Amino acid sequence: MAASKRSLSLRITLWVVLYMLVLSVAVIALGNSINEHAERMVWKSMLHSEIDHFDRRRIDDPSYRWRDIEGASLFGWGSGRPMPPELARFKPGLHDDVRFEGRDHVLLVRMVDGQRQALMMDIGEFERDEFRLSAAMLAGVVLVLVLLGAGMGWTLRRLVRPLADMAGDIGRLRPDHAGQRVAPAANASSEMVVIANALNDYLARNERYVDREHQFIATSSHELRTPVAVIAGAAELALDGGSVPDAVRHQLERILRTARGVEQLIALLLVLARDPARLSAISETFRLDAMLPELVEDHRHLCAGKDLELAIAPSPPCTLHAPAGIVRAAIGNLLRNAIENSDRGTITLALGDRGVVSIEDPGHGMAPEEIGALYARMAREGDAGAARSGGGIGLELIARLCEHLGWGLRIEPRPPQGTRVVLELGAALAAA
């Protein structure tokens, strides 16, 4: 099974949230950079102001001494305190995030009369406030992203729901039902209305096309019935004559068989041209177990000239309500195909439970890949007759007939050679 695809609303939501996340990271990074730069400017300005004020007082009053204020300490020139070894490594200038005695400080180092002077301020509390502010900003960004994703997902699902509903309506369309249309929801967008109108226009044009095809098939089939019946009747009258040479008789029998096959084909085309719901008008109740021996006897003459036998297994009682001529044509042509594709052995016709008819032949056999190719041809429209052999109806037409009437058709290999064809007529079983 193919992996499930993400919905359009989920994809849009994920992309928007990802975009907002990238944008937030970029804004936070830029804000931190600007904050660090502004912070350094503030520290530099403040420390320079303090130390300049001290130096001016020192020049005016050489006896003036620095008095530490809260968090600020002076070392070196004019302070009366030597430079600590931990600070001696720093070059003149401003230094941020200096660890001294286990706390964070900002340090300003400069040279006065060739001597080093350092003013240091404790910024630990400021760093903690800054960390709390950054954490609050990050939590706010995460909260906004979560709320944005949830809100956008909810909004997009509401916006996409009419599209999903329309897709469901399209999926429920039945090719064998007429008058089907797709109605967009009341809150559908104008684009969806355009799509629905275009689809409904296509459905209407397709229905008109199918109706024309059905009418053409029905009309042409009816027109063909008369000349085919004339040919078959003329052949029967000629065969009834007592002075027909054997060579001519053989050809007349061939003409008669072909005419009967064309009559079956015309009947099949007429069925395919009808709505399945209207087939009940021509359906009748009959015993399938009584029909099968007649079919075997009708086709036994096709085994002439071959080392081939027809056999029928004991059949359980089975009553169908269906077009008897169509059932006869379908089973008869499957039996004809089995005879034409076999040279010697026994062809067995059997009736199982629930109206399952099976025909097993000892013929040339079909490999699984050949059966797969045959099913592919049977599934393609317009390729009827591709698997046809001799004068019988092609398997593709029989398959379309089964699909039309709700029957089933299976073709299976029969080792070591031969083929087993199963026709499932359970949908036509008469009610008890």
C-alpha positions in Angstrom: 0.0 0.0 0.0 1.4 3.4 -0.9 2.3 5.7 1.9 -0.5 8.2 2.8 -0.1 11.7 1.5 -0.2 14.8 3.7 -3.3 16.9 3.2 -3.0 20.3 1.5 -4.1 22.1 4.7 -1.4 20.3 6.7 1.3 21.1 4.1 0.4 24.8 4.0 0.3 25.0 7.8 3.7 23.3 8.2 5.3 25.6 5.6 3.8 28.8 7.2 4.9 27.7 10.7 8.4 26.9 9.3 8.5 30.3 7.6 7.5 32.0 10.8 10.0 30.0 12.8 12.8 31.0 10.4 11.6 34.6 10.5 11.5 34.6 14.3 15.0 33.1 14.6 16.3 35.7 12.2 14.6 38.6 14.1 15.8 37.2 17.5 19.3 36.9 16.2 19.3 40.4 14.7 17.8 41.8 17.9 20.5 40.1 20.0 23.2 41.5 17.8 21.8 45.0 18.0 21.3 44.6 21.7 24.9 43.5 22.2 26.1 46.4 20.2 23.9 48.9 22.1 24.9 47.3 25.4 28.6 47.7 24.6 28.0 51.4 23.7 26.2 52.0 27.0 28.9 50.3 29.0 31.6 52.1 27.2 29.9 55.5 27.6 29.1 55.0 31.3 32.5 53.6 32.3 34.4 56.3 30.4 32.2 58.9 32.0 32.9 57.6 35.5 36.6 57.2 35.0 36.9 60.6 33.3 35.1 62.2 36.2 37.6 60.5 38.6 40.6 61.5 36.5 39.5 65.2 36.5 39.0 65.2 40.2 42.3 63.5 40.6 44.1 66.2 38.6 42.4 69.0 40.5 43.0 67.3 43.9 46.0 64.9 43.9 44.9 63.6 47.3 41.5 62.5 45.9 40.9 58.8 46.1 38.4 56.5 44.4 35.6 55.2 46.6 34.0 52.0 45.4 30.4 52.4 44.7 27.9 49.4 44.5 29.2 47.0 41.9 32.0 49.2 40.6 35.7 48.9 41.4 38.9 50.8 40.2 42.3 49.3 40.0 45.7 50.7 39.0 46.5 54.3 38.5 44.9 56.6 41.1 43.0 53.9 42.9 45.6 53.0 45.5 45.0 49.3 44.6 47.3 47.2 42.4 46.0 45.6 39.3 44.9 42.0 40.1 46.8 39.3 38.1 43.5 38.1 36.5 43.0 41.5 34.9 46.6 42.1 33.9 46.1 40.1 30.7 43.4 42.4 29.2 44.5 45.0 26.7 43.3 48.6 26.7 39.6 48.8 25.7 36.2 47.5 26.7 35.8 43.9 27.6 32.4 42.3 28.2 31.5 39.1 30.2 34.7 39.1 32.3 34.5 36.5 35.0 36.1 37.8 38.2 35.6 36.2 41.6 32.9 34.0 40.2 30.7 36.9 38.9 30.2 38.5 35.5 31.7 42.0 35.0 32.3 44.6 32.3 35.9 45.9 32.3 37.3 49.1 30.8 41.1 49.2 30.6 43.1 52.2 29.5 46.6 53.7 29.9 47.2 56.9 32.0 50.7 58.4 32.1 52.1 55.0 31.0 50.2 53.2 33.8 47.3 50.8 33.4 44.0 51.8 34.9 41.0 49.5 35.0 37.4 50.2 36.0 35.2 47.1 36.5 31.5 46.9 37.1 29.4 43.9 38.3 26.7 43.1 35.7 25.6 39.7 37.1 22.1 41.0 38.0 21.8 42.6 34.6 22.8 39.4 32.8 20.2 37.5 34.8 17.5 40.0 33.9 18.6 39.7 30.3 18.4 35.9 30.4 14.9 36.1 31.9 13.9 38.5 29.2 15.3 36.3 26.4 13.6 33.2 27.9 10.3 35.1 28.0 10.7 36.2 24.4 11.5 32.6 23.3 8.5 31.3 25.2 6.4 34.0 23.5 7.7 33.0 20.1 6.9 29.3 20.7 3.4 30.2 22.0 2.7 32.4 19.0 3.9 29.6 16.6 1.7 27.0 18.3 -1.3 29.3 18.3 -0.6 30.3 14.7 -0.2 26.7 13.6 -3.4 25.6 15.4 -5.4 28.6 14.1 -4.1 28.2 10.6 -4.7 24.5 10.6 -8.3 25.0 11.7 -8.9 27.8 9.2 -7.4 25.8 6.3 -9.4 22.7 7.1 -12.5 24.8 6.9 -11.4 26.3 3.6 -10.4 22.9 2.2 -13.4 21.0 3.5 -15.6 22.0 0.5 -12.9 20.7 -1.8 -12.7 17.4 0.1 -16.5 17.1 0.0 -16.4 17.7 -3.7 -13.7 15.1 -4.2 -15.9 12.6 -2.2 -18.9 13.4 -4.4 -16.7 12.8 -7.5 -15.5 9.5 -6.1 -19.1 8.4 -5.6 -20.0 8.9 -9.2 -21.1 5.7 -10.9 -20.3 5.3 -14.6 -23.5 3.3 -15.2 -25.8 5.9 -13.6 -27.2 8.8 -15.6 -28.1 12.3 -14.4 -25.3 12.5 -11.9 -24.0 16.0 -11.0 -21.6 17.5 -8.6 -23.0 20.3 -6.4 -20.4 22.6 -4.7 -21.0 23.5 -1.1 -22.6 26.8 -0.1 -19.3 28.1 1.2 -17.3 26.9 -1.8 -14.9 29.4 -3.4 -15.5 30.8 -6.9 -12.7 28.5 -8.3 -14.5 25.4 -7.0 -17.7 26.6 -8.6 -15.9 26.9 -11.9 -14.4 23.3 -11.5 -17.9 21.9 -10.5 -19.5 23.6 -13.6 -16.8 22.3 -15.9 -17.2 18.8 -14.5 -20.9 18.8 -14.7 -20.7 20.0 -18.3 -18.3 17.1 -19.0 -20.7 14.6 -17.3 -23.6 15.9 -19.5 -21.6 15.7 -22.7 -20.4 12.2 -21.7 -24.0 11.1 -21.1 -25.0 12.4 -24.5 -22.1 10.5 -26.1 -22.9 7.3 -24.3 -26.6 7.6 -25.3 -25.6 8.1 -28.9 -23.4 5.0 -28.7 -26.1 2.9 -27.2 -28.6 4.1 -29.7 -26.2 3.3 -32.6 -25.4 -0.1 -31.2 -29.1 -0.9 -30.7 -30.2 0.5 -34.1 -27.4 -1.3 -36.0 -27.9 -4.5 -34.1 -31.6 -4.5 -35.0 -30.9 -3.7 -38.6 -28.4 -6.6 -38.8 -30.8 -9.2 -37.3 -33.0 -9.4 -40.4 -30.2 -10.1 -43.0 -28.5 -12.5 -40.6 -31.8 -14.3 -40.0 -32.4 -14.5 -43.8 -28.9 -16.0 -44.2 -29.4 -18.6 -41.5 -32.9 -19.5 -42.8 -31.6 -19.9 -46.3 -28.8 -22.1 -45.1 -31.2 -24.3 -43.1 -33.5 -24.6 -46.2 -30.6 -25.6 -48.4 -29.4 -28.2 -45.9 -32.9 -29.7 -45.8 -32.7 -30.4 -49.4 -31.9 -34.1 -50.1 -29.6 -33.6 -53.1 -26.9 -31.4 -51.6 -23.3 -32.5 -52.4 -21.1 -33.2 -49.4 -18.7 -30.4 -50.2 -21.6 -27.9 -50.5 -23.2 -29.3 -47.4 -20.0 -28.6 -45.4 -20.0 -25.0 -46.6 -23.7 -24.5 -45.8 -23.1 -25.9 -42.3 -20.3 -23.5 -41.9 -22.5 -20.6 -43.0 -25.2 -21.7 -40.6 -22.8 -21.9 -37.7 -21.4 -18.5 -38.5 -24.8 -17.0 -38.8 -25.9 -18.4 -35.4 -22.7 -17.0 -33.9 -23.4 -13.6 -35.4 -27.0 -13.8 -34.0 -25.5 -14.4 -30.5 -23.1 -11.5 -31.0 -26.0 -9.2 -32.0 -28.0 -10.3 -28.9 -24.9 -9.6 -26.7 -24.5 -6.1 -28.3 -28.2 -5.4 -27.6 -27.7 -6.4 -24.0 -24.7 -4.1 -23.6 -26.7 -1.2 -25.1 -29.4 -1.6 -22.5 -29.4 -0.2 -18.9 -28.8 -3.2 -16.6 -31.9 -2.2 -14.6 -34.0 -2.6 -17.8 -32.8 -6.2 -18.4 -35.4 -7.5 -16.0 -38.0 -7.0 -18.8 -36.4 -9.7 -20.9 -35.3 -11.9 -18.0 -37.0 -15.3 -17.4 -36.7 -18.0 -14.8 -35.1 -21.3 -16.1 -33.1 -24.3 -14.9 -29.4 -23.9 -15.6 -28.7 -27.5 -14.8 -31.1 -28.5 -17.6 -29.5 -26.0 -20.1 -26.0 -27.3 -19.7 -26.5 -30.8 -21.3 -28.2 -29.1 -24.3 -25.2 -26.8 -24.7 -22.8 -29.8 -24.6 -24.8 -31.6 -27.3 -25.1 -28.4 -29.5 -21.3 -28.1 -29.5 -20.3 -31.7 -29.7 -20.1 -31.5 -33.5 -17.2 -29.0 -33.2 -15.0 -31.9 -31.9 -15.2 -33.7 -35.2 -11.8 -34.4 -36.6 -10.2 -34.0 -33.2 -9.3 -36.6 -30.5 -11.5 -34.6 -28.2 -14.4 -35.4 -25.9 -17.0 -33.3 -24.1 -18.1 -34.3 -20.7 -20.5 -32.8 -18.2 -20.2 -33.5 -14.4 -23.4 -34.2 -12.4 -25.1 -30.9 -11.7 -27.0 -29.8 -8.6 -30.4 -28.1 -9.2 -29.9 -24.4 -10.1 -32.6 -21.9 -11.0 -31.7 -18.5 -12.6 -33.7 -15.4 -13.4 -31.8 -13.8 -16.3 -31.9 -13.5 -20.1 -31.7 -17.2 -21.0 -30.4 -16.4 -24.5 -27.5 -14.4 -23.1 -26.6 -17.1 -20.5 -26.7 -19.6 -23.3 -24.5 -17.4 -25.6 -21.9 -16.7 -22.8 -21.5 -20.4 -21.7 -21.7 -21.6 -25.3 -18.9 -19.3 -26.5 -16.7 -20.2 -23.6 -17.2 -23.8 -24.5 -16.5 -23.0 -28.2 -13.3 -21.3 -27.2 -12.2 -24.3 -25.2 -12.8 -26.6 -28.1 -11.0 -24.4 -30.6 -8.0 -24.2 -28.3 -7.7 -27.9 -27.6 -6.6 -30.8 -29.8 -7.0 -33.9 -27.7 -8.3 -35.0 -24.3 -11.5 -34.2 -22.4 -13.2 -30.9 -21.9 -15.3 -31.0 -18.7 -18.3 -28.7 -18.0 -19.3 -28.5 -14.4 -21.9 -26.6 -12.4 -21.1 -25.9 -8.7 -22.9 -24.2 -5.9 -24.3 -20.7 -6.2 -24.5 -20.8 -10.0 -20.7 -21.3 -10.6 -20.0 -22.8 -14.1 -16.5 -24.1 -14.8 -15.0 -25.3 -18.1 -11.7 -27.2 -17.9 -9.9 -27.9 -21.1 -6.7 -29.9 -21.9 -5.6 -27.4 -24.5 -2.5 -25.5 -25.0 -2.7 -23.8 -21.6 -1.9 -20.2 -20.7 1.0 -19.0 -18.6 0.2 -16.7 -15.7 1.7 -13.7 -17.6 -0.5 -14.5 -20.6 -3.6 -14.6 -18.4 -2.5 -11.2 -16.9 -2.1 -9.8 -20.4 -5.5 -11.1 -21.3 -7.1 -9.5 -18.3 -5.4 -6.2 -19.2 -6.9 -6.4 -22.7 -10.3 -7.3 -21.3 -10.1 -4.2 -19.1 -9.4 -1.9 -22.0 -12.4 -0.5 -23.8 -12.6 -0.7 -27.5 -10.4 -3.8 -27.7 -13.2 -6.4 -27.9 -12.3 -9.3 -30.0 -8.5 -9.2 -29.3 -8.7 -12.6 -27.6 -11.2 -14.0 -30.1 -10.5 -17.2 -31.9 -12.6 -18.8 -34.5 -16.3 -17.8 -34.7 -17.0 -17.3 -31.1 -17.6 -14.1 -29.1 -14.3 -12.7 -27.8 -13.5 -13.1 -24.1 -13.3 -9.3 -23.8 -17.0 -9.0 -24.9 -18.0 -11.8 -22.5 -16.0 -10.0 -19.7 -17.9 -6.7 -20.5 -21.1 -8.6 -20.5 -20.3 -10.1 -17.0 -19.4 -6.6 -15.7 -22.6 -5.2 -17.2 -24.8 -7.9 -15.5 -22.9 -8.2 -12.2 -21.5 -11.7 -13.1 -17.9 -12.8 -12.6 -15.4 -14.3 -15.0 -12.0 -15.9 -14.0 -9.4 -17.6 -16.2 -6.9 -19.8 -14.4 -4.0 -22.0 -15.6 -4.6 -25.7 -15.2 -1.2 -27.5 -14.7 0.5 -29.2 -16.4 -1.3 -27.6 -19.3 -4.8 -26.4 -20.1 -7.1 -23.7 -18.8 -10.0 -23.4 -16.4 -12.6 -20.8 -17.0 -15.0 -19.9 -14.2 -18.3 -18.1 -14.9 -20.0 -16.9 -11.7 -23.8 -16.4 -12.1 -24.6 -16.0 -8.5 -26.1 -12.5 -9.1 -28.8 -14.1 -11.3 -29.9 -16.8 -8.9 -33.7 -16.9 -8.6 -35.2 -16.2 -5.2 -36.2 -19.3 -3.4 
